[in-house]
Amino acid sequence: SIPFVYIMVMIFKDYRRAIGALGAVLPMLLFCSHVSGVLAAALNNAEFRAVAVPLCFLFQFLFWFIALLVARRCAAMPEGAHAHQGAEQLPHAKPTDVGDLEALGQMDASGQPVGTQELTDVGVNIVDASEDDDHPISPSGSCNRQDGPSDFITHQDLLDIRRRAARKHHSAHKALEQALLVCVIMWLGMLAWAVVYYAAEPWLPLKEASAAAVASTQALDVRWPSQLYNPESLACAGGRVFTADRYRVFEVFPGGGSAVEVICTGIEGLIQDIGAACDSRGTCHPIVLSDNKVFDCSGVLGKTTAATLARTVGRVAQHLAVVQADPPQLLAMIDSELSQYGWSATHGSWFPEWYLGVLDGRLRGLSVVDGVMMFVRANAAGAAVEVRSIEAPSASRVCHLPPATPAVLSACGPNSSRALLLTKSTTGMDFGSEWAQPRIEQVTLA
């Protein structure tokens, strides 16, 4: 960063007349780009990333595009116009246009060629090739005088110097413009990718793969612990259903019965997601994901304290599912990447065993039941339930939910033919909006 800042300072210093008001715009574009990128990486919010990431690439594209315009403006300006005020023209300064070289053969008011006085002022003597016949001129154009100073050049030498300088100047500007053009094209391509991946993707229809019709959807009667309870996670196993907001976990009983809080000690951060697992006796309990740590609330996996998901530095785990309790295995989605984790007694943490790939769409629920993986995805175009076999994950069955399905917050699979959805008609608390209670809907897959 330090060399880049130095280059920027020197460009602003020497080309400030060509840059003009853009001198304040260019640093602001870089600053806004870096701020947008940092906030997008720090905040685990899909909606914010859909705006911040494309903005980051847009600011970079505008920076390089304006830099290209400035470079072309500098190349088109007359000689010396880009230099900072008060600077003297160097004797080797050159015209910006090759056509200006014709002016070098013209005479000034004193009878000397244009440009002679610039070199004379710095101690370079100019001689005429037609004068002083006692001192012949070599084929290279320099004087062969042995007893005098060696810093004499002819008018033809001056013209050659100017021409060579102009050619180098022209080549340097062309190389600079070509390099800036490559940067503009590269950032434009990355901007298009960011817009499609982060901003447009939530509005694209979910992929269809041997789509099957949804047999039926049914709203279940659930008694929540409070009218203010706003759950965001759902897990189910062995006929038991668990929900959680950002702070507490409750077991709910669809069809009757009041919700019961499940005590899980040691959680200090916000709850990201929950899963569920059953022990050898068939007793099922919730598993909590918080701050990249897995909390085995009731020791069903044999772990009574928090255990970290290894190799997640700088990333955020978002979803969790229990593959099996013995030996303990988990599925975790970390920054859209799905991996299988196994328990490592040596390290006392969950270590990644297999990397399964990147999940497209907005994942809302992840479950493993009856030997299949169940994914529930939802975006602005609709929601779908996808079922993949663990033994043959390449084959999938996708069921699209009815368009009238409310916003899906979370989901789980009690078995391979049914899915439970945690839905809510409104997900925020906008001023004047109606408070909506969450619902649990059962989807029967065809």
Summary of the structure (lengths in Angstrom):
residues: 446
radius of gyration: 35.9
end to end distance: 57.3
largest distance: 120.3
contacts: 1309
relative contact order: 0.09
helix: 30%
strand: 32%
